[in-house]
Amino acid sequence: MIIPIYYVLALGFALVAIALAGIAANRNLIVVMLGIELILAASTIILVSFISGMSNPDPSGVVMLFAIWAVASAEIITVIALYIYMKSNGRSFDISKLSKMKW
């Protein structure tokens, strides 16, 4: 049984909406980064659904998919490093206090 592309697109857009609501409602750095990661995952789902729906898929879509994965993995590495730095120094994860960080 093949799932229609409309259901997959609805899932992708629902994930984007949930992520945007989480980013807008919360001021925690980890939640904001999780929302951004969820948006990247939703864009991957949407891109894969478009690629699979084509009769003759274009290879540039696959290249874009790998670019999205590279950005997502770089974001995860950055968040882990920032989390370890902020946790070891006893800093707050509130976004409004990030401008007070001294490097």
Secondary structure, 3 states (H helix, E strand, C coil): CCCCHHHHHHHHHHHHHHHHHHHHHCCEHHHHHHHHHHHHHHHHHHHHHHHHHCCCCCHHHHHHHHHHHHHHHHHHHHHHHHHHHHHHCCCCCEHHHHHHCCC
